Amino acid sequence: MGAARSHHDYMAMAIALSYRARGNSGSNPNVGCVIVKKGQIIGRGWTQNSGRPHAEAMALEMAGDQTKGADIYCTLEPCVHKSVRGPNCASSIIAAKPKRLICALQDPDPRTNGQGFAKIRSAGIEVVENIEPHKARTAMAPFFIRREHGRPFITLKLAISLDGCIALKNGSSQWITGIIARNHGHLERVHHDAILVGSGTVKADNPSLDVRLKGLEDRSPTRYQLGSSSAPSGWESLKNIEDIKVIPHNSLLVEGGAQTAASFMRADRVDRILLYRAPIFLGGRPCLKDYGLEHLNDAHGIWQLQTERMLGKDRLEIYELRKQWVMSNQE
């Protein structure tokens, strides 16, 4: 027999489930939930399409009557406010009579914000808080960025050569990376509500920006064009970077062009960078235009490497803003 699993192990499972909902939970947080009894997982859930059912509701339905006396692991405090879309999760948990609720983070939504914990405790159910909060926050970063900054969580994707180019001098760019890296890029599209390129990229390449992974075609993000008031059919248009505050999405993937990338960097609107690096030299067009950096010292200490891996022959490096990474890891 293996060693007994800890709170951290089960919370890691809940966090993994939460990623399934990222980019598909509407304005709601992408929550994950696991219900455990006598060391066995009897229920699991994640926020469903457009935010309902909630993760807890899905897991409770799966566990049924077995939830009585069980442990519920949830990445975010259960909601307590009334909604026409369904019952609040705090009440549903109380009705199911678990032994304990173990949570990663308190919900910053003022309609809940500690009230869910208080209600569940008042029913005689033990509540354990702050289990793997930084990992849960990373998984639900789009929800927290929207709450804290009033805009989507923004990922900048760059597919580059070893010399930092995104195309040959003649503009040819298909394909810099291999099929495995490109498929990973499509998976990233699944995990974002919206995707954006500049108007120059739209005119030059006429990109589809859809998801071409079998079984996930219906998860294609909403398409945006930056820099023009006239967008192609089926697309939305943004005149400038400040307009991103009004788009109704929690997450935005920026894929298009050196000038568009520089615009987002100049405006300090990038939270995460996906850097796909192919083992080739191009001597062509650089991945980033000038974005106003005047002193070399100002370039240091901004980005923190979160993870890196090989995708076939290509290397993926994922960076997050250092201030965000440090903050989430100190909670």
C-alpha positions as CSV (number, residue, x, y, z in Angstrom):
1,M,0.0,0.0,0.0
2,G,1.2,3.5,-0.8
3,A,1.4,6.4,1.7
4,A,-1.9,8.1,2.6
5,R,-2.7,11.1,0.5
6,S,-2.6,14.5,2.1
7,H,-4.7,17.7,1.8
8,H,-2.1,19.0,-0.7
9,D,-2.5,15.9,-2.9
10,Y,-6.2,16.1,-3.1
11,M,-6.1,19.8,-3.7
12,A,-3.7,19.3,-6.5
13,M,-6.3,17.1,-8.1
14,A,-8.9,19.8,-7.7
15,I,-6.6,22.4,-9.2
16,A,-5.9,20.1,-12.2
17,L,-9.7,19.8,-12.8
18,S,-10.0,23.6,-12.6
19,Y,-7.8,23.9,-15.7
20,R,-10.4,22.0,-17.7
21,A,-12.8,25.0,-17.3
22,R,-10.3,27.7,-18.1
23,G,-11.5,29.6,-21.1
24,N,-15.0,28.1,-20.9
25,S,-16.5,29.3,-17.7
26,G,-17.8,32.7,-18.9
27,S,-17.4,35.4,-16.2
28,N,-17.3,32.8,-13.5
29,P,-14.0,31.5,-12.0
30,N,-12.8,28.2,-13.3
31,V,-13.1,26.2,-10.1
32,G,-12.2,22.5,-9.4
33,C,-13.7,20.2,-6.8
34,V,-12.9,16.7,-5.5
35,I,-14.9,14.8,-2.9
36,V,-13.0,12.1,-0.9
37,K,-14.3,9.5,1.5
38,K,-12.1,6.9,3.2
39,G,-9.3,7.6,0.8
40,Q,-11.5,7.2,-2.3
41,I,-12.6,9.9,-4.7
42,I,-16.4,9.7,-4.9
43,G,-17.1,12.9,-6.7
44,R,-15.3,15.4,-8.9
45,G,-16.3,18.5,-10.9
46,W,-15.2,21.6,-12.6
47,T,-17.1,24.8,-13.7
48,Q,-19.2,23.9,-16.7
49,N,-19.9,25.8,-19.9
50,S,-20.6,29.6,-19.3
51,G,-20.3,29.1,-15.5
52,R,-23.1,26.6,-14.7
53,P,-23.3,24.1,-13.1
54,H,-20.6,25.1,-10.6
55,A,-17.8,22.6,-9.8
56,E,-19.2,21.8,-6.4
57,A,-22.7,21.0,-7.9
58,M,-21.1,18.7,-10.4
59,A,-19.1,16.9,-7.8
60,L,-22.0,16.6,-5.3
61,E,-24.3,15.2,-7.9
62,M,-21.6,12.5,-8.7
63,A,-21.1,11.6,-5.1
64,G,-24.7,11.7,-4.1
65,D,-25.6,10.3,-0.6
66,Q,-22.0,9.2,-0.1
67,T,-21.0,12.8,0.5
68,K,-22.3,12.5,4.1
69,G,-19.2,12.4,6.3
70,A,-16.8,13.0,3.4
71,D,-14.1,15.7,2.7
72,I,-14.8,18.2,0.0
73,Y,-11.8,19.9,-1.6
74,C,-12.5,23.1,-3.6
75,T,-10.1,25.6,-5.2
76,L,-12.3,28.5,-4.2
77,E,-14.7,29.4,-1.4
78,P,-18.2,28.1,-2.3
79,C,-20.6,30.8,-3.3
80,V,-23.3,32.0,-0.9
81,H,-25.3,34.5,-2.9
82,K,-28.7,33.9,-4.5
83,S,-28.8,33.4,-8.3
84,V,-31.6,32.7,-10.8
85,R,-29.2,30.3,-12.5
86,G,-29.1,27.8,-9.6
87,P,-28.7,27.2,-5.8
88,N,-25.7,28.6,-4.0
89,C,-23.0,26.1,-3.4
90,A,-22.6,26.8,0.4
91,S,-26.3,25.7,0.9
92,S,-25.8,22.6,-1.3
93,I,-22.7,21.6,0.7
94,I,-24.5,22.0,4.0
95,A,-27.4,19.9,2.8
96,A,-25.0,17.1,1.8
97,K,-23.6,17.0,5.4
98,P,-19.8,16.4,4.7
99,K,-17.3,16.2,7.5
100,R,-15.0,18.9,6.2
101,L,-14.6,21.5,3.5
102,I,-10.9,22.1,2.5
103,C,-10.4,25.2,0.3
104,A,-7.5,26.9,-1.4
105,L,-8.7,30.5,-1.6
106,Q,-11.3,32.9,-0.3
107,D,-13.6,34.3,-3.0
108,P,-12.9,38.0,-3.6
109,D,-16.5,38.5,-4.9
110,P,-18.1,40.7,-2.3
111,R,-21.3,38.7,-2.5
112,T,-19.4,35.8,-0.9
113,N,-15.9,36.9,0.4
114,G,-15.8,34.9,3.6
115,Q,-19.6,34.5,4.0
116,G,-19.5,31.1,2.4
117,F,-17.0,29.8,5.0
118,A,-19.0,31.4,7.8
119,K,-22.3,29.8,6.7
120,I,-20.7,26.4,6.4
121,R,-19.0,26.6,9.7
122,S,-22.2,27.7,11.4
123,A,-23.8,24.4,10.2
124,G,-21.1,22.5,12.2
125,I,-18.9,21.6,9.3
126,E,-15.2,22.1,9.7
127,V,-13.5,24.4,7.2
128,V,-9.8,24.3,6.4
129,E,-8.5,27.3,4.4
130,N,-5.3,28.2,2.5
131,I,-4.3,24.8,1.1
132,E,-2.1,25.4,-2.0
133,P,-3.4,29.0,-2.5
134,H,-0.7,30.1,-4.9
135,K,-1.2,27.1,-7.3
136,A,-5.0,27.6,-7.2
137,R,-4.6,31.3,-7.9
138,T,-2.3,30.6,-10.9
139,A,-5.0,28.2,-12.2
140,M,-7.7,30.8,-11.8
141,A,-5.6,33.8,-12.7
142,P,-8.0,35.1,-15.4
143,F,-10.8,35.5,-12.7
144,F,-8.5,37.2,-10.3
145,I,-7.0,39.6,-12.8
146,R,-10.5,40.6,-13.9
147,R,-11.4,41.3,-10.3
148,E,-8.3,43.2,-9.5
149,H,-7.6,45.1,-12.7
150,G,-10.9,45.2,-14.6
151,R,-9.5,43.6,-17.7
152,P,-8.8,40.1,-19.1
153,F,-5.8,38.0,-18.1
154,I,-3.5,38.4,-21.2
155,T,-1.2,35.8,-22.6
156,L,1.3,36.8,-25.3
157,K,2.2,34.0,-27.6
158,L,5.5,34.1,-29.6
159,A,6.8,31.4,-32.0
160,I,10.4,32.3,-32.8
161,S,13.6,31.1,-34.2
162,L,16.9,30.9,-32.2
163,D,17.7,34.4,-33.4
164,G,14.4,35.8,-32.2
165,C,12.6,36.1,-35.6
166,I,9.0,35.3,-36.4
167,A,9.3,35.3,-40.2
168,L,11.8,35.5,-43.0
169,K,12.5,38.9,-44.5
170,N,9.9,38.2,-47.2
171,G,7.3,37.6,-44.5
172,S,7.1,33.8,-44.8
173,S,6.3,32.3,-41.4
174,Q,4.6,28.9,-42.0
175,W,5.9,27.0,-40.2
176,I,8.5,28.0,-37.7
177,T,7.6,25.4,-35.1
178,G,6.7,21.7,-35.6
179,I,3.3,20.0,-35.3
180,I,3.6,19.2,-31.6
181,A,4.2,22.8,-30.7
182,R,1.5,24.0,-33.0
183,N,-1.0,21.6,-31.3
184,H,0.0,22.9,-27.9
185,G,-0.8,26.4,-29.2
186,H,-4.2,25.2,-30.2
187,L,-4.7,23.8,-26.7
188,E,-3.8,27.2,-25.3
189,R,-6.6,28.7,-27.5
190,V,-9.0,26.3,-25.8
191,H,-8.0,27.7,-22.4
192,H,-8.7,31.3,-23.5
193,D,-12.0,33.0,-24.0
194,A,-10.8,35.3,-26.7
195,I,-7.9,35.6,-29.2
196,L,-6.4,38.7,-30.8
197,V,-4.2,39.7,-33.7
198,G,-3.4,43.0,-35.3
199,S,-5.2,44.3,-38.4
200,G,-1.9,43.9,-40.4
201,T,-1.9,40.2,-39.6
202,V,-5.5,39.9,-40.7
203,K,-4.8,41.5,-44.0
204,A,-1.6,39.7,-44.7
205,D,-2.5,36.1,-43.5
206,N,-6.3,36.0,-43.2
207,P,-5.9,33.7,-40.1
208,S,-8.7,31.5,-38.9
209,L,-7.6,31.5,-35.3
210,D,-9.8,28.5,-34.5
211,V,-9.1,25.3,-32.6
212,R,-8.2,22.4,-34.8
213,L,-7.9,19.6,-32.2
214,K,-10.2,16.7,-32.6
215,G,-13.1,16.9,-30.2
216,L,-12.3,20.5,-29.1
217,E,-13.4,22.3,-32.3
218,D,-16.3,23.9,-30.5
219,R,-14.0,25.6,-28.0
220,S,-12.6,28.1,-30.4
221,P,-12.2,31.5,-28.7
222,T,-13.9,34.8,-29.8
223,R,-11.7,36.5,-32.4
224,Y,-10.6,40.1,-32.1
225,Q,-8.8,42.4,-34.6
226,L,-6.7,45.3,-33.1
227,G,-6.2,48.6,-34.9
228,S,-9.2,48.9,-37.1
229,S,-12.9,49.7,-36.7
230,S,-13.8,47.3,-39.5
231,A,-13.4,43.6,-38.7
232,P,-14.0,40.5,-40.9
233,S,-17.3,38.7,-40.6
234,G,-17.5,36.7,-37.4
235,W,-14.8,38.9,-35.7
236,E,-14.9,41.7,-33.2
237,S,-12.9,44.9,-33.5
238,L,-10.8,46.9,-31.0
239,K,-9.4,50.3,-32.0
240,N,-6.7,50.4,-29.3
241,I,-5.3,48.6,-26.2
242,E,-7.5,50.4,-23.7
243,D,-10.6,48.9,-25.3
244,I,-9.7,45.5,-23.8
245,K,-11.2,46.7,-20.6
246,V,-14.7,46.5,-22.1
247,I,-14.5,43.1,-23.7
248,P,-16.6,40.5,-21.7
249,H,-13.9,37.9,-21.4
250,N,-11.7,36.7,-18.5
251,S,-8.7,35.7,-20.7
252,L,-7.2,36.9,-24.0
253,L,-4.5,35.2,-26.1
254,V,-2.5,37.7,-28.2
255,E,-1.0,35.9,-31.2
256,G,-0.4,38.5,-33.9
257,G,2.6,40.4,-35.1
258,A,5.6,42.2,-33.8
259,Q,3.8,45.6,-33.6
260,T,0.8,44.2,-31.7
261,A,3.1,42.4,-29.3
262,A,5.1,45.6,-28.7
263,S,1.8,47.6,-28.1
264,F,0.8,45.2,-25.4
265,M,4.2,45.3,-23.8
266,R,4.4,49.1,-24.0
267,A,1.0,49.3,-22.3
268,D,2.1,46.9,-19.5
269,R,-0.8,44.6,-20.4
270,V,1.0,41.2,-20.6
271,D,0.6,38.8,-17.7
272,R,2.1,35.7,-19.2
273,I,4.3,34.8,-22.2
274,L,4.3,31.6,-24.2
275,L,7.7,31.4,-26.0
276,Y,7.9,28.6,-28.5
277,R,11.5,28.4,-29.7
278,A,12.4,26.4,-32.8
279,P,16.0,25.2,-33.4
280,I,16.5,27.3,-36.6
281,F,18.0,30.6,-37.6
282,L,16.1,32.9,-39.9
283,G,17.9,36.3,-40.0
284,G,14.5,37.8,-40.8
285,R,11.8,39.8,-39.0
286,P,12.2,40.3,-35.2
287,C,9.5,39.1,-32.9
288,L,9.1,42.5,-31.2
289,K,9.1,46.1,-32.3
290,D,10.4,48.9,-30.1
291,Y,8.2,49.3,-27.1
292,G,9.8,52.3,-25.5
293,L,12.5,50.6,-23.3
294,E,15.3,53.2,-22.8
295,H,17.5,51.6,-20.1
296,L,18.9,48.1,-20.0
297,N,18.5,47.8,-16.3
298,D,14.7,48.3,-16.7
299,A,14.6,45.1,-18.6
300,H,15.7,42.9,-15.7
301,G,13.6,41.4,-12.9
302,I,10.3,41.7,-14.8
303,W,9.7,38.1,-15.9
304,Q,9.8,34.9,-13.9
305,L,10.2,31.5,-15.7
306,Q,7.3,29.4,-14.6
307,T,8.0,26.2,-16.5
308,E,9.8,24.9,-19.6
309,R,9.6,21.7,-21.6
310,M,10.4,20.2,-25.0
311,L,7.6,19.8,-27.5
312,G,9.2,17.6,-30.1
313,K,12.1,19.5,-31.5
314,D,10.9,22.8,-30.1
315,R,11.3,24.3,-26.7
316,L,8.4,26.0,-24.8
317,E,9.2,28.5,-22.1
318,I,6.3,30.0,-20.0
319,Y,7.0,33.3,-18.2
320,E,4.8,35.2,-15.8
321,L,5.2,38.7,-14.5
322,R,7.5,38.5,-11.6
323,K,5.4,40.8,-9.3
324,Q,2.4,38.6,-9.9
325,W,4.4,35.4,-9.4
326,V,6.0,36.6,-6.1
327,M,2.6,37.9,-4.8
328,S,0.8,34.6,-5.5
329,N,3.6,32.6,-3.9
330,Q,3.7,34.7,-0.8
331,E,0.0,34.2,0.0
